[in-house]
Amino acid sequence: MNYFKSNSSSVPKDIILFVVRVFVGFAMLSHGFPKLQMLLEGGKIEFYDFLGLGPLVTLVLTVIAEFACSILLILGLFTRISLGFLIFTMVIAAFMVHGADPFEKREMSLIYLSVYLLLMAFGAGKVSVDHMIEKRRRASDW
């Protein structure tokens, strides 16, 4: 069974992609939601300052990636675009924020990064809004 063929009609592949997408999306939401709350509280923000953008801008970008993009990932909507933001965020978390920390601190972001890279390679699968849009687009010859 060749999982790398894009026209493969493998039902197990699509079910696995759906389950992984939903599980990882909800797992990342558990990291993004506290950051969203921190942003909405309006108090003093102590957060990593990426490239001198300031802690507030960095926190907003992180919330967009970890919260909004995770919701899009769960839905399978704009999946690869969302994964691009999530991959970028995990690279920054693993190699810049926790770069000097022991492996145990970087491990979670590296695990997320590896799953996101796999989802980027395989796509959202047939159980996704992306697939429904593509199917409708092909049917109506947009």
N, CA, C and O atoms as CSV, one atom per row, in Angstrom:
chain,resi,resn,atom,element,x,y,z
A,1,MET,N,N,0.841,-1.167,0.000
A,1,MET,CA,C,0.000,0.000,0.000
A,1,MET,C,C,0.891,1.236,0.000
A,1,MET,O,O,1.729,1.396,0.887
A,2,ASN,N,N,0.716,2.105,-0.981
A,2,ASN,CA,C,1.534,3.289,-1.105
A,2,ASN,C,C,0.796,4.487,-0.530
A,2,ASN,O,O,-0.155,4.978,-1.137
A,3,TYR,N,N,1.226,4.966,0.641
A,3,TYR,CA,C,0.558,6.083,1.297
A,3,TYR,C,C,0.965,7.430,0.719
A,3,TYR,O,O,0.337,8.441,1.031
A,4,PHE,N,N,1.988,7.471,-0.105
A,4,PHE,CA,C,2.454,8.734,-0.631
A,4,PHE,C,C,1.741,9.149,-1.912
A,4,PHE,O,O,1.930,10.274,-2.373
A,5,LYS,N,N,0.936,8.282,-2.494
A,5,LYS,CA,C,0.179,8.649,-3.685
A,5,LYS,C,C,-0.956,9.579,-3.272
A,5,LYS,O,O,-1.719,9.272,-2.356
A,6,SER,N,N,-1.062,10.715,-3.952
A,6,SER,CA,C,-2.097,11.676,-3.581
A,6,SER,C,C,-3.482,11.214,-4.003
A,6,SER,O,O,-4.479,11.641,-3.420
A,7,ASN,N,N,-3.559,10.349,-5.008
A,7,ASN,CA,C,-4.867,9.881,-5.465
A,7,ASN,C,C,-5.240,8.539,-4.844
A,7,ASN,O,O,-6.160,7.865,-5.308
A,8,SER,N,N,-4.526,8.160,-3.798
A,8,SER,CA,C,-4.819,6.905,-3.125
A,8,SER,C,C,-6.202,6.967,-2.474
A,8,SER,O,O,-6.561,7.979,-1.872
A,9,SER,N,N,-6.968,5.900,-2.595
A,9,SER,CA,C,-8.304,5.873,-2.002
A,9,SER,C,C,-8.303,5.036,-0.729
A,9,SER,O,O,-9.241,4.282,-0.468
A,10,SER,N,N,-7.255,5.173,0.048
A,10,SER,CA,C,-7.095,4.396,1.262
A,10,SER,C,C,-7.951,4.963,2.393
A,10,SER,O,O,-7.678,6.048,2.907
A,11,VAL,N,N,-8.974,4.225,2.770
A,11,VAL,CA,C,-9.847,4.649,3.867
A,11,VAL,C,C,-9.088,4.676,5.196
A,11,VAL,O,O,-9.256,5.630,5.956
A,12,PRO,N,N,-8.265,3.679,5.509
A,12,PRO,CA,C,-7.530,3.758,6.783
A,12,PRO,C,C,-6.636,4.993,6.875
A,12,PRO,O,O,-6.519,5.599,7.940
A,13,LYS,N,N,-6.007,5.364,5.765
A,13,LYS,CA,C,-5.155,6.559,5.769
A,13,LYS,C,C,-5.966,7.793,6.129
A,13,LYS,O,O,-5.530,8.603,6.947
A,14,ASP,N,N,-7.134,7.945,5.530
A,14,ASP,CA,C,-7.960,9.113,5.789
A,14,ASP,C,C,-8.488,9.139,7.216
A,14,ASP,O,O,-8.596,10.204,7.822
A,15,ILE,N,N,-8.812,7.981,7.746
A,15,ILE,CA,C,-9.279,7.904,9.141
A,15,ILE,C,C,-8.138,8.254,10.091
A,15,ILE,O,O,-8.341,8.985,11.061
A,16,ILE,N,N,-6.950,7.742,9.823
A,16,ILE,CA,C,-5.792,8.041,10.668
A,16,ILE,C,C,-5.443,9.522,10.597
A,16,ILE,O,O,-5.164,10.137,11.626
A,17,LEU,N,N,-5.453,10.105,9.400
A,17,LEU,CA,C,-5.183,11.533,9.272
A,17,LEU,C,C,-6.204,12.361,10.045
A,17,LEU,O,O,-5.849,13.345,10.695
A,18,PHE,N,N,-7.468,11.962,9.974
A,18,PHE,CA,C,-8.520,12.671,10.704
A,18,PHE,C,C,-8.287,12.589,12.209
A,18,PHE,O,O,-8.335,13.604,12.904
A,19,VAL,N,N,-8.036,11.392,12.708
A,19,VAL,CA,C,-7.836,11.203,14.152
A,19,VAL,C,C,-6.611,11.976,14.641
A,19,VAL,O,O,-6.667,12.639,15.676
A,20,VAL,N,N,-5.520,11.892,13.905
A,20,VAL,CA,C,-4.300,12.606,14.303
A,20,VAL,C,C,-4.529,14.110,14.256
A,20,VAL,O,O,-4.128,14.830,15.171
A,21,ARG,N,N,-5.171,14.585,13.198
A,21,ARG,CA,C,-5.447,16.015,13.047
A,21,ARG,C,C,-6.290,16.542,14.207
A,21,ARG,O,O,-5.981,17.590,14.775
A,22,VAL,N,N,-7.349,15.820,14.558
A,22,VAL,CA,C,-8.235,16.252,15.632
A,22,VAL,C,C,-7.530,16.164,16.986
A,22,VAL,O,O,-7.619,17.091,17.791
A,23,PHE,N,N,-6.840,15.069,17.237
A,23,PHE,CA,C,-6.166,14.906,18.528
A,23,PHE,C,C,-5.097,15.976,18.728
A,23,PHE,O,O,-5.056,16.623,19.774
A,24,VAL,N,N,-4.237,16.164,17.736
A,24,VAL,CA,C,-3.150,17.133,17.869
A,24,VAL,C,C,-3.710,18.553,17.919
A,24,VAL,O,O,-3.172,19.413,18.615
A,25,GLY,N,N,-4.782,18.792,17.185
A,25,GLY,CA,C,-5.407,20.108,17.227
A,25,GLY,C,C,-5.937,20.442,18.609
A,25,GLY,O,O,-5.698,21.535,19.121
A,26,PHE,N,N,-6.657,19.505,19.217
A,26,PHE,CA,C,-7.169,19.743,20.570
A,26,PHE,C,C,-6.031,19.811,21.592
A,26,PHE,O,O,-6.094,20.595,22.539
A,27,ALA,N,N,-5.007,19.004,21.405
A,27,ALA,CA,C,-3.868,19.052,22.328
A,27,ALA,C,C,-3.182,20.415,22.267
A,27,ALA,O,O,-2.798,20.963,23.300
A,28,MET,N,N,-3.027,20.963,21.063
A,28,MET,CA,C,-2.392,22.278,20.945
A,28,MET,C,C,-3.313,23.383,21.465
A,28,MET,O,O,-2.839,24.398,21.975
A,29,LEU,N,N,-4.619,23.186,21.339
A,29,LEU,CA,C,-5.553,24.168,21.914
A,29,LEU,C,C,-5.332,24.313,23.413
A,29,LEU,O,O,-5.490,25.402,23.965
A,30,SER,N,N,-4.968,23.220,24.070
A,30,SER,CA,C,-4.721,23.284,25.510
A,30,SER,C,C,-3.498,24.135,25.842
A,30,SER,O,O,-3.348,24.576,26.981
A,31,HIS,N,N,-2.630,24.370,24.872
A,31,HIS,CA,C,-1.482,25.266,25.058
A,31,HIS,C,C,-1.839,26.689,24.632
A,31,HIS,O,O,-1.374,27.661,25.228
A,32,GLY,N,N,-2.662,26.798,23.603
A,32,GLY,CA,C,-3.011,28.108,23.072
A,32,GLY,C,C,-4.045,28.859,23.890
A,32,GLY,O,O,-3.997,30.086,23.974
A,33,PHE,N,N,-4.985,28.131,24.499
A,33,PHE,CA,C,-6.049,28.791,25.255
A,33,PHE,C,C,-5.531,29.588,26.453
A,33,PHE,O,O,-5.978,30.716,26.655
A,34,PRO,N,N,-4.601,29.048,27.261
A,34,PRO,CA,C,-4.061,29.868,28.360
A,34,PRO,C,C,-3.350,31.129,27.855
A,34,PRO,O,O,-3.383,32.170,28.512
A,35,LYS,N,N,-2.712,31.030,26.693
A,35,LYS,CA,C,-2.058,32.211,26.122
A,35,LYS,C,C,-3.098,33.229,25.661
A,35,LYS,O,O,-2.895,34.436,25.795
A,36,LEU,N,N,-4.208,32.739,25.120
A,36,LEU,CA,C,-5.309,33.634,24.741
A,36,LEU,C,C,-5.863,34.341,25.973
A,36,LEU,O,O,-6.129,35.542,25.934
A,37,GLN,N,N,-6.036,33.602,27.063
A,37,GLN,CA,C,-6.513,34.201,28.310
A,37,GLN,C,C,-5.535,35.259,28.819
A,37,GLN,O,O,-5.947,36.322,29.285
A,38,MET,N,N,-4.233,34.962,28.728
A,38,MET,CA,C,-3.208,35.912,29.150
A,38,MET,C,C,-3.311,37.188,28.316
A,38,MET,O,O,-3.156,38.294,28.834
A,39,LEU,N,N,-3.570,37.026,27.042
A,39,LEU,CA,C,-3.687,38.171,26.143
A,39,LEU,C,C,-4.926,39.002,26.464
A,39,LEU,O,O,-4.874,40.231,26.431
A,40,LEU,N,N,-6.033,38.340,26.773
A,40,LEU,CA,C,-7.288,39.036,27.017
A,40,LEU,C,C,-7.368,39.669,28.408
A,40,LEU,O,O,-8.154,40.592,28.624
A,41,GLU,N,N,-6.566,39.183,29.341
A,41,GLU,CA,C,-6.578,39.741,30.692
A,41,GLU,C,C,-6.095,41.184,30.712
A,41,GLU,O,O,-6.560,41.984,31.525
A,42,GLY,N,N,-5.190,41.513,29.847
A,42,GLY,CA,C,-4.720,42.888,29.739
A,42,GLY,C,C,-3.690,43.298,30.767
A,42,GLY,O,O,-3.340,44.475,30.837
A,43,GLY,N,N,-3.205,42.395,31.546
A,43,GLY,CA,C,-2.177,42.719,32.531
A,43,GLY,C,C,-0.805,42.808,31.883
A,43,GLY,O,O,-0.681,42.858,30.660
A,44,LYS,N,N,0.225,42.827,32.725
A,44,LYS,CA,C,1.599,42.861,32.227
A,44,LYS,C,C,1.901,41.542,31.534
A,44,LYS,O,O,1.685,40.468,32.096
A,45,ILE,N,N,2.401,41.634,30.315
A,45,ILE,CA,C,2.686,40.436,29.516
A,45,ILE,C,C,4.171,40.129,29.596
A,45,ILE,O,O,5.015,40.926,29.187
A,46,GLU,N,N,4.465,38.962,30.131
A,46,GLU,CA,C,5.840,38.474,30.167
A,46,GLU,C,C,5.897,37.279,29.237
A,46,GLU,O,O,5.456,36.180,29.574
A,47,PHE,N,N,6.452,37.520,28.056
A,47,PHE,CA,C,6.490,36.497,27.030
A,47,PHE,C,C,7.768,36.671,26.232
A,47,PHE,O,O,8.399,37.726,26.287
A,48,TYR,N,N,8.149,35.650,25.498
A,48,TYR,CA,C,9.360,35.673,24.683
A,48,TYR,C,C,9.275,36.810,23.657
A,48,TYR,O,O,8.226,37.028,23.052
A,49,ASP,N,N,10.365,37.520,23.471
A,49,ASP,CA,C,10.432,38.615,22.503
A,49,ASP,C,C,11.148,38.122,21.253
A,49,ASP,O,O,12.377,38.092,21.209
A,50,PHE,N,N,10.385,37.737,20.241
A,50,PHE,CA,C,10.944,37.177,19.008
A,50,PHE,C,C,11.390,38.291,18.071
A,50,PHE,O,O,10.579,39.126,17.671
A,51,LEU,N,N,12.654,38.308,17.723
A,51,LEU,CA,C,13.253,39.255,16.781
A,51,LEU,C,C,12.983,40.719,17.129
A,51,LEU,O,O,12.898,41.570,16.244
A,52,GLY,N,N,12.852,40.997,18.406
A,52,GLY,CA,C,12.627,42.370,18.830
A,52,GLY,C,C,11.243,42.907,18.521
A,52,GLY,O,O,11.025,44.117,18.567
A,53,LEU,N,N,10.299,42.021,18.205
A,53,LEU,CA,C,8.932,42.460,17.913
A,53,LEU,C,C,8.192,42.916,19.153
A,53,LEU,O,O,7.199,43.639,19.063
A,54,GLY,N,N,8.667,42.500,20.292
A,54,GLY,CA,C,8.006,42.830,21.558
A,54,GLY,C,C,7.189,41.649,22.038
A,54,GLY,O,O,6.699,40.855,21.235
A,55,PRO,N,N,7.041,41.534,23.350
A,55,PRO,CA,C,6.293,40.407,23.909
A,55,PRO,C,C,4.831,40.370,23.477
A,55,PRO,O,O,4.286,39.287,23.263
A,56,LEU,N,N,4.183,41.530,23.344
A,56,LEU,CA,C,2.770,41.562,22.972
A,56,LEU,C,C,2.558,41.033,21.554
A,56,LEU,O,O,1.677,40.204,21.326
A,57,VAL,N,N,3.351,41.502,20.614
A,57,VAL,CA,C,3.218,41.044,19.222
A,57,VAL,C,C,3.538,39.558,19.120
A,57,VAL,O,O,2.855,38.818,18.413
A,58,THR,N,N,4.575,39.127,19.824
A,58,THR,CA,C,4.942,37.714,19.806
A,58,THR,C,C,3.828,36.856,20.404
A,58,THR,O,O,3.534,35.776,19.893
A,59,LEU,N,N,3.217,37.329,21.471
A,59,LEU,CA,C,2.109,36.593,22.089
A,59,LEU,C,C,0.913,36.526,21.143
A,59,LEU,O,O,0.285,35.474,21.030
A,60,VAL,N,N,0.585,37.613,20.467
A,60,VAL,CA,C,-0.528,37.623,19.514
A,60,VAL,C,C,-0.265,36.621,18.395
A,60,VAL,O,O,-1.156,35.854,18.028
A,61,LEU,N,N,0.941,36.621,17.854
A,61,LEU,CA,C,1.287,35.666,16.781
A,61,LEU,C,C,1.220,34.227,17.276
A,61,LEU,O,O,0.786,33.336,16.547
A,62,THR,N,N,1.645,34.004,18.502
A,62,THR,CA,C,1.594,32.657,19.075
A,62,THR,C,C,0.156,32.214,19.299
A,62,THR,O,O,-0.180,31.056,19.054
A,63,VAL,N,N,-0.691,33.119,19.760
A,63,VAL,CA,C,-2.113,32.789,19.952
A,63,VAL,C,C,-2.765,32.473,18.610
A,63,VAL,O,O,-3.554,31.534,18.507
A,64,ILE,N,N,-2.439,33.251,17.588
A,64,ILE,CA,C,-2.976,32.967,16.247
A,64,ILE,C,C,-2.581,31.563,15.820
A,64,ILE,O,O,-3.409,30.805,15.315
A,65,ALA,N,N,-1.320,31.219,16.022
A,65,ALA,CA,C,-0.848,29.892,15.610
A,65,ALA,C,C,-1.446,28.793,16.485
A,65,ALA,O,O,-2.061,27.858,15.972
A,66,GLU,N,N,-1.271,28.899,17.782
A,66,GLU,CA,C,-1.644,27.798,18.676
A,66,GLU,C,C,-3.145,27.674,18.905
A,66,GLU,O,O,-3.631,26.581,19.194
A,67,PHE,N,N,-3.880,28.759,18.783
A,67,PHE,CA,C,-5.317,28.686,19.032
A,67,PHE,C,C,-6.106,28.670,17.719
A,67,PHE,O,O,-6.810,27.703,17.427
A,68,ALA,N,N,-5.989,29.726,16.939
A,68,ALA,CA,C,-6.783,29.834,15.707
A,68,ALA,C,C,-6.399,28.765,14.688
A,68,ALA,O,O,-7.270,28.126,14.098
A,69,CYS,N,N,-5.111,28.572,14.483
A,69,CYS,CA,C,-4.683,27.572,13.497
A,69,CYS,C,C,-5.001,26.152,13.954
A,69,CYS,O,O,-5.215,25.269,13.124
A,70,SER,N,N,-5.033,25.927,15.261
A,70,SER,CA,C,-5.419,24.605,15.761
A,70,SER,C,C,-6.888,24.318,15.472
A,70,SER,O,O,-7.248,23.187,15.147
A,71,ILE,N,N,-7.734,25.335,15.589
A,71,ILE,CA,C,-9.146,25.153,15.242
A,71,ILE,C,C,-9.289,24.844,13.760
A,71,ILE,O,O,-10.060,23.965,13.373
A,72,LEU,N,N,-8.541,25.570,12.931
A,72,LEU,CA,C,-8.572,25.289,11.485
A,72,LEU,C,C,-8.048,23.891,11.188
A,72,LEU,O,O,-8.563,23.213,10.299
A,73,LEU,N,N,-7.036,23.456,11.919
A,73,LEU,CA,C,-6.492,22.109,11.737
A,73,LEU,C,C,-7.525,21.045,12.088
A,73,LEU,O,O,-7.664,20.054,11.371
A,74,ILE,N,N,-8.245,21.242,13.180
A,74,ILE,CA,C,-9.285,20.298,13.587
A,74,ILE,C,C,-10.344,20.179,12.498
A,74,ILE,O,O,-10.791,19.080,12.168
A,75,LEU,N,N,-10.741,21.322,11.945
A,75,LEU,CA,C,-11.754,21.328,10.892
A,75,LEU,C,C,-11.220,20.810,9.561
A,75,LEU,O,O,-11.990,20.372,8.706
A,76,GLY,N,N,-9.919,20.861,9.390
A,76,GLY,CA,C,-9.344,20.504,8.101
A,76,GLY,C,C,-9.572,21.609,7.087
A,76,GLY,O,O,-9.740,21.338,5.898
A,77,LEU,N,N,-9.577,22.852,7.548
A,77,LEU,CA,C,-9.798,24.012,6.703
A,77,LEU,C,C,-8.501,24.811,6.612
A,77,LEU,O,O,-7.906,25.152,7.635
A,78,PHE,N,N,-8.066,25.106,5.401
A,78,PHE,CA,C,-6.775,25.779,5.169
A,78,PHE,C,C,-5.671,25.033,5.919
A,78,PHE,O,O,-4.827,25.643,6.575
A,79,THR,N,N,-5.694,23.722,5.810
A,79,THR,CA,C,-4.838,22.869,6.640
A,79,THR,C,C,-3.359,23.164,6.458
A,79,THR,O,O,-2.648,23.367,7.442
A,80,ARG,N,N,-2.885,23.191,5.230
A,80,ARG,CA,C,-1.444,23.373,5.027
A,80,ARG,C,C,-0.994,24.777,5.393
A,80,ARG,O,O,0.128,24.955,5.868
A,81,ILE,N,N,-1.827,25.763,5.187
A,81,ILE,CA,C,-1.484,27.125,5.611
A,81,ILE,C,C,-1.393,27.177,7.135
A,81,ILE,O,O,-0.448,27.739,7.688
A,82,SER,N,N,-2.374,26.590,7.806
A,82,SER,CA,C,-2.367,26.543,9.271
A,82,SER,C,C,-1.150,25.792,9.782
A,82,SER,O,O,-0.524,26.199,10.761
A,83,LEU,N,N,-0.819,24.699,9.120
A,83,LEU,CA,C,0.350,23.922,9.528
A,83,LEU,C,C,1.637,24.721,9.353
A,83,LEU,O,O,2.573,24.562,10.136
A,84,GLY,N,N,1.693,25.569,8.346
A,84,GLY,CA,C,2.871,26.422,8.172
A,84,GLY,C,C,3.095,27.310,9.388
A,84,GLY,O,O,4.218,27.430,9.879
A,85,PHE,N,N,2.024,27.931,9.872
A,85,PHE,CA,C,2.129,28.761,11.079
A,85,PHE,C,C,2.502,27.930,12.296
A,85,PHE,O,O,3.333,28.343,13.105
A,86,LEU,N,N,1.884,26.747,12.429
A,86,LEU,CA,C,2.177,25.891,13.577
A,86,LEU,C,C,3.604,25.351,13.533
A,86,LEU,O,O,4.267,25.278,14.568
A,87,ILE,N,N,4.079,24.975,12.361
A,87,ILE,CA,C,5.460,24.490,12.225
A,87,ILE,C,C,6.432,25.595,12.601
A,87,ILE,O,O,7.379,25.362,13.351
A,88,PHE,N,N,6.204,26.796,12.084
A,88,PHE,CA,C,7.069,27.932,12.405
A,88,PHE,C,C,7.093,28.182,13.919
A,88,PHE,O,O,8.156,28.408,14.497
A,89,THR,N,N,5.937,28.141,14.543
A,89,THR,CA,C,5.845,28.369,15.986
A,89,THR,C,C,6.608,27.302,16.762
A,89,THR,O,O,7.299,27.617,17.730
A,90,MET,N,N,6.490,26.045,16.347
A,90,MET,CA,C,7.180,24.968,17.069
A,90,MET,C,C,8.695,25.030,16.851
A,90,MET,O,O,9.457,24.678,17.752
A,91,VAL,N,N,9.135,25.464,15.688
A,91,VAL,CA,C,10.573,25.639,15.453
A,91,VAL,C,C,11.110,26.721,16.390
A,91,VAL,O,O,12.161,26.548,17.007
A,92,ILE,N,N,10.388,27.833,16.494
A,92,ILE,CA,C,10.808,28.908,17.394
A,92,ILE,C,C,10.802,28.418,18.842
A,92,ILE,O,O,11.735,28.693,19.597
A,93,ALA,N,N,9.742,27.690,19.231
A,93,ALA,CA,C,9.659,27.191,20.607
A,93,ALA,C,C,10.798,26.220,20.921
A,93,ALA,O,O,11.411,26.308,21.985
A,94,ALA,N,N,11.084,25.300,20.008
A,94,ALA,CA,C,12.088,24.266,20.270
A,94,ALA,C,C,13.513,24.795,20.230
A,94,ALA,O,O,14.338,24.424,21.065
A,95,PHE,N,N,13.806,25.662,19.262
A,95,PHE,CA,C,15.202,26.022,19.033
A,95,PHE,C,C,15.587,27.423,19.506
A,95,PHE,O,O,16.775,27.728,19.617
A,96,MET,N,N,14.609,28.274,19.785
A,96,MET,CA,C,14.951,29.610,20.269
A,96,MET,C,C,14.504,29.806,21.720
A,96,MET,O,O,15.306,30.175,22.578
A,97,VAL,N,N,13.232,29.558,21.984
A,97,VAL,CA,C,12.723,29.765,23.344
A,97,VAL,C,C,13.360,28.771,24.304
A,97,VAL,O,O,13.821,29.147,25.381
A,98,HIS,N,N,13.384,27.489,23.907
A,98,HIS,CA,C,13.934,26.440,24.770
A,98,HIS,C,C,15.268,25.908,24.247
A,98,HIS,O,O,15.676,24.802,24.599
A,99,GLY,N,N,15.935,26.679,23.421
A,99,GLY,CA,C,17.189,26.234,22.806
A,99,GLY,C,C,18.275,25.868,23.802
A,99,GLY,O,O,19.011,24.904,23.589
A,100,ALA,N,N,18.383,26.613,24.870
A,100,ALA,CA,C,19.426,26.350,25.868
A,100,ALA,C,C,18.947,25.418,26.970
A,100,ALA,O,O,19.730,25.022,27.834
A,101,ASP,N,N,17.678,25.068,26.946
A,101,ASP,CA,C,17.115,24.192,27.973
A,101,ASP,C,C,17.462,22.733,27.694
A,101,ASP,O,O,17.837,22.391,26.572
A,102,PRO,N,N,17.341,21.871,28.700
A,102,PRO,CA,C,17.555,20.442,28.464
A,102,PRO,C,C,16.485,19.883,27.526
A,102,PRO,O,O,15.445,20.501,27.300
A,103,PHE,N,N,16.769,18.709,26.995
A,103,PHE,CA,C,15.878,18.093,26.004
A,103,PHE,C,C,14.452,17.939,26.518
A,103,PHE,O,O,13.500,18.050,25.746
A,104,GLU,N,N,14.297,17.686,27.813
A,104,GLU,CA,C,12.970,17.480,28.384
A,104,GLU,C,C,12.066,18.697,28.178
A,104,GLU,O,O,10.851,18.551,28.041
A,105,LYS,N,N,12.648,19.883,28.158
A,105,LYS,CA,C,11.869,21.115,27.944
A,105,LYS,C,C,11.501,21.276,26.467
A,105,LYS,O,O,10.438,21.808,26.148
A,106,ARG,N,N,12.377,20.819,25.567
A,106,ARG,CA,C,12.150,20.965,24.126
A,106,ARG,C,C,11.355,19.813,23.534
A,106,ARG,O,O,10.849,19.912,22.416
A,107,GLU,N,N,11.247,18.744,24.265
A,107,GLU,CA,C,10.657,17.513,23.739
A,107,GLU,C,C,9.249,17.713,23.195
A,107,GLU,O,O,8.950,17.250,22.094
A,108,MET,N,N,8.385,18.384,23.928
A,108,MET,CA,C,6.994,18.533,23.502
A,108,MET,C,C,6.889,19.314,22.192
A,108,MET,O,O,6.139,18.928,21.295
A,109,SER,N,N,7.635,20.404,22.082
A,109,SER,CA,C,7.566,21.183,20.845
A,109,SER,C,C,8.149,20.399,19.671
A,109,SER,O,O,7.689,20.564,18.541
A,110,LEU,N,N,9.141,19.558,19.910
A,110,LEU,CA,C,9.708,18.727,18.845
A,110,LEU,C,C,8.727,17.630,18.418
A,110,LEU,O,O,8.660,17.282,17.239
A,111,ILE,N,N,7.974,17.091,19.366
A,111,ILE,CA,C,6.961,16.087,19.028
A,111,ILE,C,C,5.861,16.720,18.182
A,111,ILE,O,O,5.460,16.166,17.159
A,112,TYR,N,N,5.375,17.890,18.617
A,112,TYR,CA,C,4.376,18.601,17.818
A,112,TYR,C,C,4.927,18.911,16.425
A,112,TYR,O,O,4.235,18.732,15.422
A,113,LEU,N,N,6.161,19.371,16.374
A,113,LEU,CA,C,6.787,19.703,15.094
A,113,LEU,C,C,6.809,18.503,14.158
A,113,LEU,O,O,6.494,18.630,12.975
A,114,SER,N,N,7.179,17.341,14.682
A,114,SER,CA,C,7.248,16.145,13.836
A,114,SER,C,C,5.869,15.732,13.324
A,114,SER,O,O,5.732,15.331,12.168
A,115,VAL,N,N,4.854,15.829,14.173
A,115,VAL,CA,C,3.492,15.488,13.733
A,115,VAL,C,C,3.006,16.491,12.686
A,115,VAL,O,O,2.381,16.107,11.698
A,116,TYR,N,N,3.294,17.771,12.903
A,116,TYR,CA,C,2.880,18.787,11.932
A,116,TYR,C,C,3.570,18.582,10.586
A,116,TYR,O,O,2.964,18.783,9.534
A,117,LEU,N,N,4.830,18.184,10.625
A,117,LEU,CA,C,5.542,17.919,9.359
A,117,LEU,C,C,4.925,16.731,8.619
A,117,LEU,O,O,4.807,16.751,7.394
A,118,LEU,N,N,4.537,15.707,9.359
A,118,LEU,CA,C,3.867,14.564,8.728
A,118,LEU,C,C,2.522,14.971,8.130
A,118,LEU,O,O,2.190,14.568,7.015
A,119,LEU,N,N,1.754,15.762,8.864
A,119,LEU,CA,C,0.473,16.224,8.329
A,119,LEU,C,C,0.676,17.121,7.115
A,119,LEU,O,O,-0.126,17.090,6.181
A,120,MET,N,N,1.727,17.912,7.117
A,120,MET,CA,C,2.028,18.756,5.955
A,120,MET,C,C,2.335,17.882,4.743
A,120,MET,O,O,1.930,18.203,3.626
A,121,ALA,N,N,3.041,16.790,4.958
A,121,ALA,CA,C,3.400,15.898,3.849
A,121,ALA,C,C,2.189,15.144,3.313
A,121,ALA,O,O,2.047,14.988,2.100
A,122,PHE,N,N,1.317,14.676,4.199
A,122,PHE,CA,C,0.185,13.853,3.779
A,122,PHE,C,C,-1.077,14.659,3.484
A,122,PHE,O,O,-1.947,14.180,2.757
A,123,GLY,N,N,-1.198,15.860,4.024
A,123,GLY,CA,C,-2.388,16.671,3.813
A,123,GLY,C,C,-3.470,16.338,4.821
A,123,GLY,O,O,-3.271,15.536,5.734
A,124,ALA,N,N,-4.625,16.974,4.637
A,124,ALA,CA,C,-5.718,16.839,5.594
A,124,ALA,C,C,-6.478,15.535,5.451
A,124,ALA,O,O,-7.113,15.087,6.406
A,125,GLY,N,N,-6.429,14.926,4.301
A,125,GLY,CA,C,-7.194,13.708,4.064
A,125,GLY,C,C,-8.592,14.031,3.571
A,125,GLY,O,O,-8.955,15.196,3.407
A,126,LYS,N,N,-9.366,12.989,3.339
A,126,LYS,CA,C,-10.702,13.154,2.769
A,126,LYS,C,C,-11.749,13.562,3.789
A,126,LYS,O,O,-12.821,14.041,3.419
A,127,VAL,N,N,-11.452,13.378,5.071
A,127,VAL,CA,C,-12.402,13.786,6.109
A,127,VAL,C,C,-11.998,15.191,6.562
A,127,VAL,O,O,-11.507,15.379,7.675
A,128,SER,N,N,-12.213,16.171,5.683
A,128,SER,CA,C,-11.820,17.540,5.972
A,128,SER,C,C,-12.646,18.509,5.138
A,128,SER,O,O,-13.196,18.150,4.097
A,129,VAL,N,N,-12.718,19.719,5.612
A,129,VAL,CA,C,-13.418,20.766,4.859
A,129,VAL,C,C,-12.646,21.069,3.577
A,129,VAL,O,O,-13.253,21.330,2.538
A,130,ASP,N,N,-11.325,21.036,3.639
A,130,ASP,CA,C,-10.516,21.247,2.433
A,130,ASP,C,C,-10.920,20.283,1.319
A,130,ASP,O,O,-11.064,20.684,0.164
A,131,HIS,N,N,-11.099,19.022,1.669
A,131,HIS,CA,C,-11.471,18.023,0.667
A,131,HIS,C,C,-12.872,18.299,0.115
A,131,HIS,O,O,-13.109,18.161,-1.085
A,132,MET,N,N,-13.797,18.690,0.995
A,132,MET,CA,C,-15.155,18.999,0.534
A,132,MET,C,C,-15.153,20.195,-0.421
A,132,MET,O,O,-15.865,20.189,-1.425
A,133,ILE,N,N,-14.358,21.213,-0.113
A,133,ILE,CA,C,-14.263,22.380,-0.989
A,133,ILE,C,C,-13.668,21.983,-2.331
A,133,ILE,O,O,-14.166,22.384,-3.383
A,134,GLU,N,N,-12.600,21.194,-2.290
A,134,GLU,CA,C,-11.954,20.753,-3.537
A,134,GLU,C,C,-12.892,19.899,-4.368
A,134,GLU,O,O,-12.930,20.022,-5.592
A,135,LYS,N,N,-13.645,19.038,-3.709
A,135,LYS,CA,C,-14.600,18.168,-4.404
A,135,LYS,C,C,-15.693,19.004,-5.077
A,135,LYS,O,O,-16.063,18.748,-6.223
A,136,ARG,N,N,-16.200,19.994,-4.362
A,136,ARG,CA,C,-17.230,20.874,-4.922
A,136,ARG,C,C,-16.661,21.725,-6.063
A,136,ARG,O,O,-17.324,21.948,-7.076
A,137,ARG,N,N,-15.429,22.193,-5.882
A,137,ARG,CA,C,-14.794,23.011,-6.920
A,137,ARG,C,C,-14.621,22.219,-8.197
A,137,ARG,O,O,-14.865,22.735,-9.288
A,138,ARG,N,N,-14.203,20.975,-8.075
A,138,ARG,CA,C,-14.032,20.124,-9.268
A,138,ARG,C,C,-15.374,19.816,-9.934
A,138,ARG,O,O,-15.460,19.745,-11.160
A,139,ALA,N,N,-16.419,19.635,-9.124
A,139,ALA,CA,C,-17.729,19.302,-9.670
A,139,ALA,C,C,-18.341,20.472,-10.437
A,139,ALA,O,O,-19.025,20.271,-11.440
A,140,SER,N,N,-18.096,21.687,-9.967
A,140,SER,CA,C,-18.711,22.841,-10.613
A,140,SER,C,C,-17.779,23.526,-11.614
A,140,SER,O,O,-18.170,24.497,-12.262
A,141,ASP,N,N,-16.550,23.024,-11.741
A,141,ASP,CA,C,-15.563,23.588,-12.678
A,141,ASP,C,C,-15.368,25.080,-12.467
A,141,ASP,O,O,-15.540,25.872,-13.394
A,142,TRP,N,N,-15.013,25.457,-11.266
A,142,TRP,CA,C,-14.737,26.867,-10.947
A,142,TRP,C,C,-13.632,27.385,-11.796
A,142,TRP,O,O,-13.256,28.551,-11.675
